[in-house]
Amino acid sequence: MERFEQEIIVGNLHGLHARPAAIFVQIANKFDSSVKIEKDSEVVDGKSIIAVLSLGVSKGTRIRLIIEGNDAEEAGRELKKFLESNNG
């Protein structure tokens, strides 16, 4: 089983609020792997919009992506790219 774990600084202007969080969850759900987001030692399910919103991630926040499963590397690359971009 693959594992992707990396610290990322969120570049999105709105962080992971509303629309960007929905897009993140949509991307995460395309993959079979489990997706977790860690912020300040709190870990949540990256496939749950409520969980992602509960973290209150804003632009410049340092988070850790933890992905495990058969497509973890691919999922990690795509989610990292989304988080570091300033789109949305």
Sequence and secondary structure as in RCSB ss.txt:
>XXXX:A:sequence
MERFEQEIIVGNLHGLHARPAAIFVQIANKFDSSVKIEKDSEVVDGKSIIAVLSLGVSKGTRIRLIIEGNDAEEA
GRELKKFLESNNG
>XXXX:A:secstr
 EEEEEEEE   TTTTSHHHHHHHHHHHTTSSSEEEEEETTEEEETT HHHHHHT   TT EEEEEEEETTHHHH
HHHHHHHHHS   
